[in-house]
Amino acid sequence: MDSAPVQPDLDTDLENVRRIVREHYERSERPLFLAQLGQRLPSRPLIPLRQLLESKLSGELAVVVDAQAPKRIAVAPVAKSHTVRAALSQSSPPIEGMLRLLPRTLLYAFSKPPSDGRVFYWPTERPRYEVASESPGPDALEIEPDYRKNLRFAELTDLDAEVRREFADRIGAWMKAHGLALEDLRRRGRSVPDRTPTSTAPNALTRLIQAQPPDILGRMVIPGDVAALLMRSP
């Protein structure tokens, strides 16, 4: 006979949160970000994680918000909250030119509109992303809707400088929220060359993207080798 599924339990949620936070700071002085804590939990808590922390554990754990980047939220024992807040304020901003160092697939994932729901990305040998209602696997990184914006481009130079800067800032904020370094995302993926087009005529990839209706474009995934071939075709 199959065993009954484990039912969510608030006391279990609280104990899991306490344990993960305690174990993190026993071995590291780096901030534990809220997104990291959520990923380490064995199951989704009964109530939203931040609400759980602030309503049930406020006497033990502190929710620490970076004053300069409010989307960067860490969790720490109350006694360590000042140290963690100082560590957040000393973190470096996203590096200039970051976009051209990242896998093209990751940039496309960040270009999915927030209305598409949940988007997950794998930084593997052949990077890919997927739109899904639940996490497809333990190695998948969620790109939350707040960090995504609907953009259409074949080359980074298709975007004006201000849009590129805002794009890089959003990706940088997401990386910090998940405790990721640039190398975590680019060492196993292809980077995007930030080159200036030698011709103003659109290439085959640009024409293909521009020809798609919004509902098709939102679901379209172009493999990197195919995209590279289309980019070289007039």
C-alpha positions, 0 to 999 in steps of 0.5 A: 500500500502506498504511503499517504503524502506528507502534509505541510505542517507549520511547526515543521516549516519553522524548524526547517527555517531555524535549522537552515539559518543556523547551519548556514551561519555556523559555516559562513559569514556571508549573508543568507539571502531570502531566495537561497533560504527558500531554495534550501527548504525541502518543501514550500511553506504553508505561508509565504516565507517572508511572512512566516519569518516576520510573523512567527520568527521575528524574535529569533531571525531578522529580515535584513533589507539592503537600503540601496537595493531593496530587492536584496533581502537576507535572513540572519539571527537577530544577533547577527543582523547588524553584521549582515546589514553591513555586509550587504552595504559593502557588496559591489554593484554589477560590473560594466559589460556584464551582458556580453559575458553571459550566455545568450539563453540566460539573456533570453530568459530575463527577456520573458515578460512577467505575465508568463509566470515562473521561469527557470534556468540551468547553467549547464554545458548547453544552457536552457530555460523553461517556463513551468509552474513548479521547479523542474529540478534541484539545479534549476535557478528561478528567475522571478517575475520582478527581475524580468522584462519583455525585450526583443533583440537579436544583438545587444546592440539592438538595445539602446544604452539605457535599456542595456544598463537597466537590463544589466542592473536587473540581472545583477540584482537577481544574482545578488539575491541568489548569492551567485557570482558571474562565473556561476553563470558563464563558465559553462555557457556561451557568451554574447559578443557585444559587437557593432553591426557592420551593416544596417540591414537586419540579419536572418535571425532579426527578421525571424524574431520580428516576424513572429506574433507575440504569442509565438515569440513568447514560446520560441527557443532558438538553439545557440548554434542555429542562432549563430548561423542565422546571425551570419545569414543576410 
